[in-house]
Amino acid sequence: MEIGYMRLVSHKTELTQIESLHQRNCRDIRKDYFSSTGHRPELWRLLEEMKQGDYLIVSNLQTIADSLMQLIDVLNKMDSREIHLISIAENLNTAKEQQSSFFITAALLAEFHRKTISLSTKAGLSEARKKGAKVGRPKISSQKIEQALDMYKSKQYTFDEIKKQTDIGKTTIYRYLQKC
C-alpha cells in the first residue's frame, strides 16, 4: 500500500505537496502541521500502522526530518519495520536494491556526525581547562545547601521560595536529601 505524508508549513507548500502526491496516485494522505519543536505525531502514528512492504511517499526528505539525526531515526524505524520510502524530489526509492544502501550510508553518516560532535566537544572542554576556565556547573556552597535543606524541612516554604532565596532547585534538594 502507498500512503502519502505531508507536513504543512504554509499554503504554498501544502499545494506543492498535494500536487506531487496526487501525481503519484496517493489516495491516502496523512498530514502533520509545522511546529517549531519539529514534532510529527501523525508521522510516528502512521509508521506504527504501516505494514511490511508498504510505501511511505513524501514530496521531499525535509517533510519527515529537520536534521540528519531525525532523518536517521525515521529511516531506522522504517527499516526495522521493512517499510519503503519514496521521496519524489530526491528521486529516492529505498525498495530499489541500489538505493536501499541509502539506509546504510545514512546510518554511517549519522554515527560519524555523533562522534565528530563528541570529539569536538571534548577537545573544546580540554582546551578551556588548559586555559584555566572552570567547566561545568558551579559548585554549591555547603552553607547554601544547609539553608535550602533547613527551609525544606521546616515545611514553611515552597520550592519556588527556596529557589529564590538559595538558587537551589527542587531536584538538587531531593538529591541532597537522599544523601542524608
C-alpha positions in Angstrom: 0.0 0.0 0.0 1.2 3.5 -0.8 0.5 6.2 1.8 1.4 9.8 1.3 2.6 12.0 4.1 2.9 15.8 4.1 3.9 18.4 6.7 2.1 21.6 6.3 4.2 24.8 6.7 2.3 27.2 4.5 -0.5 27.3 2.0 2.1 27.2 -0.9 3.9 24.2 0.4 0.6 22.5 1.0 -0.4 22.9 -2.6 3.0 21.8 -3.9 3.0 18.6 -1.7 -0.6 17.7 -2.5 0.1 18.1 -6.2 3.2 15.9 -6.1 1.4 13.2 -4.0 -1.6 13.2 -6.3 0.7 12.7 -9.3 2.0 9.6 -7.6 -1.7 8.5 -7.2 -1.7 8.6 -3.4 -5.3 8.2 -2.3 -4.5 8.1 1.4 -2.6 11.2 2.5 -1.7 12.0 6.1 -0.8 15.4 7.4 1.2 17.0 10.2 1.3 20.7 10.9 4.5 22.6 11.2 5.7 23.2 14.8 8.9 24.9 15.9 9.7 21.8 18.0 9.7 19.5 15.0 7.1 17.1 16.4 5.5 14.9 13.8 2.9 12.9 15.8 1.0 11.8 12.7 4.2 10.5 11.0 5.0 8.3 14.0 1.4 7.1 14.3 1.5 6.3 10.6 4.8 4.4 10.8 3.2 2.2 13.6 0.2 1.5 11.4 2.1 0.6 8.3 2.8 -3.0 7.4 5.9 -4.7 6.0 6.3 -3.9 2.3 4.2 -0.6 2.5 5.4 2.5 0.9 5.6 6.0 2.5 5.5 8.6 -0.2 6.8 12.1 0.6 7.4 15.1 -1.7 10.9 15.6 -0.1 13.0 14.4 2.8 12.5 17.7 4.7 8.9 16.6 5.1 10.0 13.8 7.5 13.0 15.3 9.2 14.6 18.7 10.1 18.1 17.3 10.7 20.3 14.4 9.7 19.7 12.8 13.1 15.9 13.0 12.8 16.2 11.5 9.3 18.2 8.6 10.6 15.6 8.0 13.4 12.8 7.8 10.8 14.8 5.7 8.4 15.8 3.3 11.1 12.2 2.9 12.2 11.1 2.3 8.6 13.9 -0.2 8.0 13.2 -2.1 11.2 9.5 -2.5 10.0 10.6 -3.1 6.4 8.6 -0.1 5.2 9.9 1.5 2.0 10.4 5.3 1.4 9.8 7.1 -1.8 10.9 10.8 -1.8 9.8 12.4 -5.0 12.2 15.4 -5.1 15.3 13.3 -4.4 14.1 10.6 -6.7 14.7 8.1 -3.9 13.1 4.7 -3.6 14.5 2.5 -0.8 12.8 -0.6 -2.3 15.3 -0.5 -5.2 18.4 -2.5 -4.2 21.0 0.1 -5.1 19.0 2.7 -3.2 18.5 0.6 -0.1 22.1 1.2 0.6 20.9 4.7 1.4 19.9 3.4 4.8 23.4 2.1 5.5 25.1 5.3 4.2 22.8 7.5 6.2 23.5 5.5 9.4 27.2 5.7 8.8 27.0 9.5 8.3 24.9 9.8 11.5 27.4 7.9 13.5 30.3 9.9 12.1 28.4 13.1 12.9 27.8 12.0 16.5 31.4 11.1 17.0 32.6 14.3 15.4 30.4 16.4 17.8 31.5 14.4 20.8 35.2 14.7 19.9 34.9 18.4 19.2 33.1 19.0 22.5 35.8 17.0 24.5 38.6 18.9 22.7 37.0 22.2 23.4 36.5 21.4 27.1 40.1 20.2 27.4 41.4 23.4 25.8 39.2 25.5 28.0 40.5 23.7 31.1 44.1 24.3 30.0 43.4 28.0 29.7 42.1 28.0 33.3 38.4 28.2 32.6 36.0 26.5 35.0 34.0 24.0 33.1 30.7 22.5 34.2 28.1 23.6 36.8 29.3 25.9 39.5 29.8 24.3 43.0 27.1 25.0 45.5 28.4 26.1 48.9 27.6 23.8 51.8 26.1 26.9 53.6 23.5 27.3 50.8 22.8 23.6 50.8 22.2 23.6 54.6 20.0 26.7 54.2 17.9 25.1 51.5 17.5 21.8 53.4 16.6 23.6 56.6 13.9 25.7 54.7 12.6 22.5 53.1 12.5 20.6 56.4 10.7 23.5 58.2 7.8 23.0 55.7 7.2 26.7 55.8 8.5 27.4 52.3 7.5 26.4 48.8 10.2 25.2 46.3 9.8 28.5 44.5 10.6 30.4 47.6 13.6 28.2 48.4 14.9 28.6 44.9 14.5 32.4 45.1 16.5 32.6 48.3 19.1 30.0 47.8 19.2 29.5 44.0 18.9 25.7 44.5 16.3 23.8 42.6 13.9 21.1 43.6 15.9 18.2 42.0 19.1 19.3 43.8 17.3 19.5 47.1 15.9 16.0 46.7 19.3 14.7 45.7 20.9 16.1 48.8 18.0 14.7 51.0 18.7 11.2 49.6 22.4 11.6 50.7 21.4 12.4 54.3 
